[in-house]
């Protein structure tokens, strides 16, 4: 294989990294340290031609291929054992058109980089809650965050995608060009090709009012019951999510409450303090908070608030579900599992109502348009010795709650859970996704993902 590797290096503008190279172990690290895959080749692409050469090389040498953007994917689908990784993390160009309120973003960017570029103009698009996340995986899985109730999912703000297909052709997908592919990319994951750039719609977002509010864990049932009734009628400028966690041992949290198990809200509001004050007072009236730290801040500050708590290199295990309603019995199960096993483990309920509900379930690949929350149970710890502890807790918690939920889950919150789980996630959109897959990737070349098999 050595002569072909030399030929490949001559064709690639980026870097070709092999197991014998000093930077190999660093290059194969991703966010989840529970994943320890060893690819044969990692190609850090710098442009579309590099991606094409990587695809061609993989085909010629019968290598499995995975695609990496930010490397935050829980089950480690950015990597593959003994195969070839198409690493897009060097493709960092961002072009903001402030007048048109759009941004064209290459797939190697993180959301922090995108926010920094768009906030210069007081603009933002919908993304997640950790700024080190890559734009690629989050977008293709659907994308939700603080702005979702007001502006929809990330895919609802996607205008165009540039895609390198399995046959090496480059296409642009939009409502006007390759509309079937564009439909599938909006929620269908990395099944259809290597997306090398995204063009997003931007919205006026500058300063927000945000921050955490905690209650003692014994207040979980009354506060979560209040939250389920309050949120659907709250202004869509509110992107507040509910959480179960442990108070971090860091500023700004007082030493006296660090390590205490809590439930609470992560507030986010696009508006004035005058408008926010009566809203937060409603939550205070339900139960006296243990701790509050809310106030005006730049949107970029809110977006990076969780970065330090969840750095690269920790053990992680994810379980997710879509939630239509929070029954009393489900809330009781949340209380049963509220003693999180490690200081960083948590449960979050992200609201996905509002603008999300105004898009039909068949208008994009994202099928669960009637869900009101996207839940994640997140077992996290830096110590590999706690791998089983966090995994067992997350699985048991999910198994207790799942009977009360919808069948599918946000694909970005799933581990490798099998074909039936993927089918349940896409519901009656799955058949159409299979047909699009058969058109653009009939051999299932791109299958290291939450895989949708081509229609036979």
C-alpha positions in Angstrom: 0.0 0.0 0.0 3.0 2.3 0.5 3.3 3.5 -3.1 -0.4 4.5 -3.2 0.0 6.3 0.1 2.8 8.4 -1.5 0.6 9.1 -4.5 -2.3 10.1 -2.2 -0.1 12.5 -0.3 0.9 14.2 -3.5 -2.8 14.7 -4.4 -3.9 15.9 -0.9 -3.4 19.5 0.1 -4.1 18.7 3.7 -2.4 16.1 5.9 -2.4 12.3 5.6 -1.8 10.8 9.1 -0.9 7.2 9.6 -0.5 5.0 12.8 3.3 5.4 12.5 3.1 9.2 12.7 3.8 11.1 16.0 0.5 13.0 15.8 -1.6 9.9 15.1 -2.9 9.4 18.7 -3.8 13.0 19.0 -5.5 13.0 15.6 -7.7 10.1 16.6 -8.9 11.6 19.9 -12.5 12.7 20.0 -14.7 14.3 22.7 -15.8 10.9 24.2 -12.8 9.2 25.8 -14.8 6.0 26.1 -14.2 5.6 22.3 -10.8 4.1 21.3 -10.9 3.4 17.6 -7.8 3.0 15.5 -8.2 4.1 11.9 -5.7 3.1 9.2 -5.6 6.6 7.7 -6.8 10.0 8.8 -7.0 12.6 6.1 -7.3 16.2 7.4 -8.9 17.7 4.3 -8.5 21.4 3.3 -10.9 21.6 0.4 -13.4 19.6 -1.7 -10.7 18.1 -3.8 -9.1 16.5 -0.7 -12.5 15.0 0.2 -12.8 13.6 -3.4 -9.3 12.1 -3.3 -10.1 10.6 0.1 -13.3 9.0 -1.1 -11.5 7.6 -4.2 -8.6 6.2 -2.2 -11.0 4.5 0.2 -12.9 2.9 -2.7 -9.7 1.7 -4.5 -8.5 0.1 -1.3 -11.8 -1.2 0.0 -11.6 0.9 3.2 -14.5 1.8 5.5 -15.0 5.5 5.8 -16.2 7.8 8.6 -16.6 11.5 8.6 -15.4 13.9 11.3 -16.5 17.5 11.9 -16.2 18.4 15.6 -15.9 14.9 17.0 -18.6 15.4 19.6 -20.7 12.4 18.5 -21.4 10.2 21.6 -20.9 6.7 20.0 -17.8 7.9 18.2 -19.1 7.7 14.7 -16.5 10.2 13.6 -14.0 7.4 13.6 -13.8 3.8 12.3 -11.4 0.9 13.1 -9.0 0.0 10.3 -10.6 2.4 7.9 -10.2 6.0 6.6 -11.4 9.1 8.5 -12.4 12.1 6.4 -11.5 14.8 8.9 -13.0 18.2 8.0 -11.7 20.0 11.0 -9.3 22.1 9.0 -12.0 23.5 6.7 -12.8 26.7 8.7 -14.0 29.4 6.3 -17.0 31.5 7.4 -18.6 34.1 5.2 -21.2 36.3 6.8 -23.5 38.4 4.7 -24.9 40.8 7.2 -27.3 42.5 4.8 -28.9 39.3 3.6 -28.6 37.8 7.2 -26.9 34.6 6.0 -23.7 32.8 6.8 -21.8 30.2 4.7 -19.9 28.0 7.0 -17.4 25.2 6.2 -17.9 21.9 8.1 -14.8 22.1 10.2 -16.0 25.0 12.1 -17.2 24.8 15.7 -20.3 26.7 16.8 -18.1 29.0 18.9 -16.3 30.1 15.8 -19.6 30.6 14.0 -21.1 32.6 16.9 -18.0 34.8 17.1 -18.3 35.6 13.4 -22.0 36.3 13.3 -22.1 38.2 16.6 -20.0 40.9 15.1 -23.2 41.9 13.3 -25.6 41.1 16.2 -26.7 38.0 14.4 -27.0 34.3 15.2 -28.5 31.0 14.0 -29.8 28.1 16.0 -27.2 25.7 17.4 -26.5 23.6 20.5 -25.4 24.6 24.0 -21.7 23.8 23.9 -19.6 26.0 21.7 -16.9 23.4 20.9 -19.4 21.2 19.0 -18.8 21.0 15.3 -21.4 22.4 12.9 -21.6 19.3 10.7 -23.0 16.6 13.0 -25.3 18.9 14.9 -26.8 20.3 11.8 -27.4 17.1 9.9 -29.0 15.5 13.0 -31.5 18.4 13.2 -30.0 20.8 15.7 -31.7 22.4 18.7 -30.7 24.9 21.4 -31.6 28.1 23.2 -33.1 29.8 20.1 -35.2 26.8 19.0 -38.6 27.9 20.3 -38.2 31.2 18.5 -36.4 30.2 15.3 -36.9 26.5 14.9 -34.3 23.7 14.5 -30.9 24.3 12.9 -32.2 22.5 9.8 -35.1 24.9 9.6 -32.5 27.7 9.1 -30.5 25.7 6.6 -30.6 27.3 3.1 -28.1 25.3 1.2 -25.5 22.6 1.6 -22.5 21.7 -0.6 -22.1 17.9 -0.7 -19.4 15.6 -2.1 -21.2 12.4 -3.1 -19.9 8.8 -3.0 -19.3 9.0 -6.7 -17.0 12.0 -6.2 -19.3 14.5 -7.7 -20.0 17.8 -5.9 -23.6 19.1 -5.8 -25.4 21.9 -4.1 -28.6 20.9 -2.3 -31.3 23.5 -1.6 -35.0 23.9 -2.2 -34.2 24.6 -5.9 -31.3 22.2 -6.5 -31.5 18.5 -5.6 -34.5 19.2 -3.4 -34.8 15.5 -2.5 -31.3 15.5 -1.1 -31.9 18.8 0.7 -35.0 17.3 2.3 -33.0 14.3 3.5 -30.0 16.2 4.8 -32.3 18.1 7.1 -32.3 15.6 9.9 -31.1 12.5 8.1 -27.5 12.6 9.4 -24.3 11.9 7.4 -25.9 9.2 5.3 -25.9 10.9 1.9 -22.5 12.3 1.4 -19.8 14.6 2.9 -21.3 18.0 3.5 -18.4 20.4 3.2 -20.3 23.7 3.8 -23.7 24.9 5.1 -25.4 28.2 4.4 -27.6 29.3 7.3 -30.3 31.9 7.8 -29.3 34.4 10.6 -31.5 36.2 13.1 -31.0 39.4 15.2 -29.6 38.1 18.5 -27.1 40.0 20.6 -27.4 40.2 24.4 -29.6 37.6 26.2 -30.7 37.2 29.8 -29.6 33.8 30.9 -28.1 31.6 33.6 -28.9 28.8 36.0 -31.5 28.6 38.8 -31.3 25.6 41.1 -33.8 24.1 43.6 -33.0 21.3 46.1 -33.7 17.9 44.7 -36.8 17.4 46.9 -38.5 20.2 44.9 -38.3 18.2 41.7 -41.9 17.1 41.5 -43.6 20.4 42.1 -41.2 22.4 39.9 -41.2 19.9 37.0 -45.0 19.8 37.1 -45.1 23.5 37.0 -42.6 23.6 34.1 -44.6 21.3 31.9 -47.7 23.5 32.3 -45.9 26.8 32.1 -43.6 26.3 29.1 -46.1 25.8 26.3 -47.7 29.2 27.1 -44.4 31.0 27.7 -43.2 33.5 25.1 -41.1 31.9 22.4 -38.2 34.2 23.2 -37.7 31.8 26.2 -35.4 28.9 25.5 -35.2 27.7 29.1 -34.5 24.0 29.7 -35.1 21.8 32.8 -32.2 20.0 34.4 -31.2 17.4 37.0 -27.6 17.7 38.1 -25.0 18.2 40.8 -23.8 21.7 41.7 -20.3 22.0 40.1 -17.3 22.6 42.3 -16.4 25.9 40.6 -17.3 29.5 40.4 -19.8 31.1 40.6 -21.3 28.4 42.8 -20.9 29.0 46.6 -18.8 26.4 48.3 -21.6 25.6 50.7 -23.8 24.1 48.0 -21.1 22.5 45.8 -21.7 18.8 45.3 -25.4 19.1 46.2 -27.9 17.2 44.0 -30.3 19.7 42.4 -33.0 20.2 39.9 -33.5 23.5 38.1 -33.7 25.7 35.0 -31.1 27.0 32.6 -32.7 30.3 31.6 -32.4 31.9 28.2 -34.4 34.9 27.2 -34.2 37.2 24.2 -35.6 40.5 25.6 -35.3 43.1 28.3 -34.8 42.6 32.0 -38.1 44.4 32.6 -39.9 41.7 30.6 -37.8 38.9 32.2 -38.4 39.8 35.8 -42.1 38.7 36.1 -41.2 35.6 34.1 -38.5 34.4 36.5 -40.6 35.4 39.5 -43.2 32.8 38.4 -40.5 30.1 39.0 -39.5 31.6 42.3 -43.1 31.4 43.5 -43.2 27.7 42.9 -40.3 27.0 45.3 -37.6 29.0 46.8 -34.4 28.6 44.8 -31.3 27.3 46.4 -29.2 29.4 43.9 -29.6 31.9 41.1 -27.1 33.4 38.7 -29.0 35.1 35.9 -28.5 38.4 34.1 -27.8 40.0 30.8 -24.8 38.6 28.9 -23.5 38.4 25.3 -25.0 35.4 23.4 -21.5 34.0 23.0 -21.2 33.8 26.8 -24.3 31.8 27.1 -23.2 29.5 24.3 -19.9 28.7 25.9 -21.2 28.4 29.5 -21.0 24.6 29.6 -17.7 24.3 27.8 -15.6 24.0 30.9 -17.9 21.5 32.5 -17.8 19.2 29.5 -14.3 19.3 28.1 -12.8 16.8 25.6 -11.5 13.6 27.1 -14.1 12.5 29.6 -16.0 9.2 29.6 -19.5 9.7 28.2 -22.6 7.7 27.7 -25.7 9.2 26.1 -29.4 8.1 26.1 -32.1 10.2 24.5 -35.8 10.3 23.8 -38.4 12.6 22.3 -41.0 13.6 24.9 -44.6 14.6 23.9 -45.9 14.9 27.5 -44.5 14.8 31.0 -46.9 12.5 32.9 -47.0 12.4 36.7 -45.6 8.9 36.6 -42.7 10.0 34.3 -41.9 12.8 36.7 -41.9 10.3 39.6 -39.3 8.2 37.7 -37.2 11.4 37.2 -37.2 11.7 41.0 -36.2 8.1 41.4 -33.0 8.6 39.3 -32.2 12.1 40.4 -29.2 11.1 42.5 -26.8 11.5 39.6 -23.8 9.0 39.9 -21.0 11.5 39.2 -20.5 15.3 39.5 -20.9 15.9 35.7 -23.7 13.5 35.0 -27.1 15.1 34.3 -30.5 15.0 32.6 -31.6 17.8 30.4 -35.1 18.4 28.9 -34.7 20.8 25.9 -37.9 22.4 24.7 -38.6 21.8 21.0 -42.1 23.4 20.6 -42.9 26.8 19.3 -41.4 27.4 15.8 -40.6 23.7 15.5 -44.3 22.8 15.5 -45.0 25.2 12.7 -43.0 22.9 10.2 -44.8 19.8 9.0 -43.4 16.5 10.0 -42.9 15.5 6.3 -41.3 18.8 5.2 -37.9 17.7 6.5 -36.4 14.3 7.5 -36.9 15.3 11.1 -40.2 13.5 11.8 -41.0 14.2 15.5 -42.5 17.7 15.0 -45.2 17.0 17.6 -42.6 16.4 20.4 -42.4 19.1 23.1 -39.0 18.2 24.5 -35.8 16.4 23.5 -34.4 14.6 26.5 -30.9 13.6 27.1 -29.6 11.5 30.0 -25.8 12.1 30.0 -23.4 10.0 32.1 -20.1 11.7 32.3 -16.9 11.3 34.4 -13.1 11.8 33.7 -12.2 8.5 35.4 -12.3 5.4 33.1 -13.0 3.3 36.3 -16.5 4.9 36.4 -17.4 3.8 32.8 -19.8 1.1 33.9 -21.3 3.3 36.7 -22.3 6.1 34.4 -23.5 3.7 31.7 -25.6 1.6 34.0 -27.2 4.7 35.5 -28.1 6.2 32.1 -29.5 2.9 30.7 -31.6 2.2 33.8 -32.9 5.8 33.9 -33.8 5.6 30.2 -35.5 2.2 30.5 -37.6 3.5 33.4 -38.7 6.6 31.4 -39.0 5.2 27.8 -42.5 3.7 28.2 -43.8 7.2 28.8 -42.1 8.7 25.7 -42.3 8.6 21.9 -40.4 5.8 20.1 -37.7 7.8 18.4 -34.9 10.0 19.7 -32.8 12.9 18.5 -30.0 11.1 16.5 -27.3 13.3 18.1 -28.3 11.9 21.5 -28.2 8.2 20.5 -25.4 5.7 21.0 -25.3 2.8 18.5 -28.7 1.5 19.2 -29.6 -0.5 16.1 -31.8 -0.3 13.0 -35.1 -0.4 14.7 -34.3 2.6 16.8 -33.3 4.5 13.7 -36.5 3.5 12.0 -38.5 4.7 15.0 -36.8 8.0 15.0 -37.7 8.8 11.4 -41.2 7.2 11.4 -43.1 7.5 8.2 -40.2 9.5 6.7 -37.9 6.4 6.8 -39.1 5.0 3.5 -38.5 8.2 1.6 -35.1 8.5 3.2 -34.2 5.0 2.0 -35.2 6.1 -1.6 -33.0 9.2 -1.4 -30.2 7.0 0.0 -30.6 4.7 -3.0 -30.3 7.7 -5.4 -27.2 9.3 -3.9 -25.4 6.4 -2.1 -26.8 3.2 -3.5 -23.9 1.1 -2.2 -24.2 2.5 1.4 -20.6 3.7 1.2 -21.4 6.2 4.0 -22.6 3.8 6.7 -20.6 4.8 9.7 -23.5 6.8 11.1 -27.0 6.2 12.4 -27.5 4.3 9.2 -30.3 4.4 6.8 -30.0 1.5 4.4 -30.8 2.2 0.7 -34.1 1.1 -0.7 -33.6 -2.1 -2.6 
